[in-house]
Amino acid sequence: MGANSDAATSTERSLGNDGAGNNAEGGSAHYTDVAVKYESAFFYSSPDYRDWVMKHLLCHFGLPHEDASIVDLGGGTGNFTQALAVTAQARRRVLCVDAFAEMLQQARAHHRVEPMLADAVEFAQLPPSSMRYSHVLLKELVHHIPEGQVPALYAGLYRQLVPGGTAVTITRPQEVDYPLFSRAREIWAQHQPHHSVFTTAMEAAGFTVELHTHSYQAELPKATWLGMMRDRFWSTFSHCTQQELDQGIAEVETEYAGQDTVKFSDRLLFLVARKPASNQETSNKDPSPAAAAAAAAGEEQSAAAGPAEAVLTAEQQQQYGELGFAGPVEVLSREDAAELHSQYEQYRRQLGGTVQGDWRFKSHLLLPWVWQLVHHPRILGAVSQALGGCRNLLCWSTDWFCKQPGDGAFTSWHQDSTYVALEPADVVTVWLALTPSDASNGGVCFQPGSHLTQLPHVDTSDSGNLLLKGQTIQELDGVEGQCVPLQPGQATLHHVRLAHRSGPAQPAAQPRLGLALRYMAAHVQQGLQTRDSVTVAAGIDSFRQYRHEQGPPAAGMDAAALEQHRQAVVAVYPAGFERGG
């Protein structure tokens, strides 16, 4: 193992966070109790200290690189995760994995972070087909892992990393220079394993390992340090009774009597584990971390589900972020779209000639071919890109929208977010055309940029309105909007808060048929008392906030499918509710 060291000096207020990891002794209760204060404790750390840590981390990772796919294992509130996502300049969100929901509650607010609820060892046991990435960070986490589980942790991470990928473990030595009281030093020595426990497991898993020591000379107000201990900012203090903590703080106060500041050296150990670039190394194979990042997207396409597939162009991704919609996006071939249209016609005939009411909703629970469409790799790839590279995706609904020439059916200006209480707004609708769709036959029109705020709606009773409550944004009355013409197999993607509408099909126009597939990231919460049911479309739903729909249907409209569909629709739209159509 290689080694190097450096030093930095500053007059700063704090040391940064301790990371949230597994349910080691005292860990679970500690992170549940301190979750509210944890973000404040993190911000005691100066930008200089955070940047010092980040500088070394990026160096050992070989970043920045836009193709990097990064996991922050034990990322807690996601504050450092967000900073890593920004400085690494990765296009994809950084996956912030933590064992404590209370910690991740704050991570949901970071737009470059995808939270995931799992402990470290549990995450490492996921198959590479579920999780694949080029870089994984374990920052001040591993001392929470029971020693007997450390080999399984690193063996699992080795399997998940792409060839040439890098795992960086940041930990502290057994002997430290902090102004701790005697009981806290005893606990530290008891619970801080020697770094060889981890490097041995890394090497056994197949990694090549380097050890780097970096030191930061800290100076901060004594009152700040005592306050941090009083708030139990490290899990070390969770093992102290309140009496032991009070006595210990008094001990430190006595030791530093007459001094306004405390000074000490913060030594961090960076254990850098690299996976070989291939099973058979060759001299012309680039084993660098940057090369692993560049190869990660292609590697993920073969190893993971649909979200790894790049479907949107760079211009479409920018359009989605700035305007709230993107399209047209090539999703299906014209032949595949025609086949789906034919199957829809069979569904329509089976229902007696019209698809209306409850039958418009969640038909993926009734029809195997719609279930397959929900899981289509190109659809999931486009949704993942629109959500900044989220891996874990849930299908919230599938809704049919059919207009016949001259039937007067329309949708008023509205935002899908109005009545669903989903936060954060990481929710995307894919509007897939199975016939030509344009202004003549009631194509969808968008109000660019309206996704940036929630607008007031009023409910109406217009008979031709396909919306459940006839909801409309009155301030947009008379606004035409931007219509995106679609050919069969093409789609638009729009943000859950984007205002959109569609007019009626003209008498001489051809019928218009489209399927709206609505997806959300698995970390999205619903504020309604009755939670929707969802289909896990990609990755894993670690939060389990919604009832899971089972599938695919064994056969179209069989008894089990009909019952699941009935339960799903009634749970969202109470019995007796006017469901439009």
C-alpha angles and dihedrals in degrees: 000000000000123000140195137159143199139176137225131191132208143144098239138154105232152000107243129245136327098222126235118257143152129337095271118160109303091000102104097049091041096056093041090054098044099039093103093048095037097087091050090051089052091054091054081077112091121235087244092060093046091048090049091056091043093051092058093041094053090047093053091043093049091234157180099075127145094219095054116127106203136190122194103201111203091011096158113188092005096239095124088038090058091049090049092051091053098044094042087055091217117164091216124071116256112248108236109202120189137158096223122074090199090062095045092051087079093043091065090073094063110093094204093051131083109199121214127183112224139109118249099255092044090052093049091056093060111111118254087245087068099037127027126159144149101229134031126186124202102186115186089330111107097076086068092058115094106246093238090060097049095089091052090048095056094038089056094047090050090056093048098048118090116243108284091023125143135223117196118194116193114197141144132248125255092247114058138177100221122132093250129153120247097261091051090051090053091051091046092053091047096050104032108086121209111263091242088074088068101036091052090053091047093053092045089055091055103264126135106228137209127186119213125179120202125182130204120194105218130194120179140156113283090227090057092051093048090049091052091053091046089055090048091235091176124050087237088080093051087076092060124089115231089256092052091048094049091048091047094051089050088051092055091045089055093047091052097037112152093020124108095194140040123216129197144145117256108206118193124191115214109200104194115197119185127194114218114259090239141352089255108042116211129190093241093052112102106225096181122127089241090056090050090052092049091050095044097088093053092043091052092052090064097037106038141047127273101295091077092066114099108224107150119073120233088256092052092049090052090046091053093050096046103034102024097241142062134197173240090351120182104234107149136018118253088249093054091047091051090051091051090048089054091051090049089054089053089051090049093051091048088057093051101266105311137065105214143133115014092354090070091063132074094351089160085080090058105037127050092210092056089048089054090049090054088058097042109140095225093050092048091045092054092046092049091051092049089053093051096262101312111176101196111067133175126197105226099183148339117216129185119219115191127172126186121204110275096000092123094229114152143150119232125224106290146142118234089220094066101095105013102078095214118161135218096028095239091136127123133188119209108202104199119194119217092176130029110289123197141131093287095061101033104278119182118270124197134206102225116232096009091117090080094078141023110249126207117262134196126203117238136186100225106153096215096051111115091202117102096237098021086243116183141178102232095194088066095053108133094017112127099201127195114302118205112205113217135196122210109289094025124109144187124220120212137182118251090244097047113118111232141160142177129212128219123280112258117244093250095043126102120253116276122219127180139160120217111209111192121202136178137185112261092243093063112115127211120218096199120108092231107054121212122244118242141195116231100235101175138002119352136316098220095165096058092202094147137048110263120235116221126224172327097296110248090226135353112284095350120162096263092048092049092052094048090048092049092051093046096050097043091050090059100033110036118231112277094025114138102247100189125225 
